[in-house]
Amino acid sequence: MINMSRVIVVSETVYSELQKIKKKESFSKAIEELIKGKTQKGDIAQLESFFGILNKKDGSSWKGEVNRSRRAFGKIRLSSD
């Protein structure tokens, strides 16, 4: 497959942010990485950075607080797995 270049127009703000993100790689590579990291439900890479932050005891405590808050507002409870 031949990689063809395309011209795109972005705001100064977006350009500045992309410059910060890309470091030494190309803009195309930086944009490609951003696209790969996204899903319809959000940025999985950002979420994964929080995996393992809480131990089981703290996680259970937080889950209890969330469930109490949800009950107060009529939302469904978190599962207890």
JOHUMO-V743518 format. One record per helix or strand of 2 or more residues. SS is the DSSP state (H for helix, E for strand). FROM is the first residue (numbers start at 1). TO is the last residue. If there is no record, write none. Layout:
BEGIN
ss: {SS	SS}
from: {FROM	FROM}
to: {TO	TO}
END
This chain:
BEGIN
ss: {H	H	E	E	H	H}
from: {12	27	38	42	44	56}
to: {22	36	39	43	48	73}
END
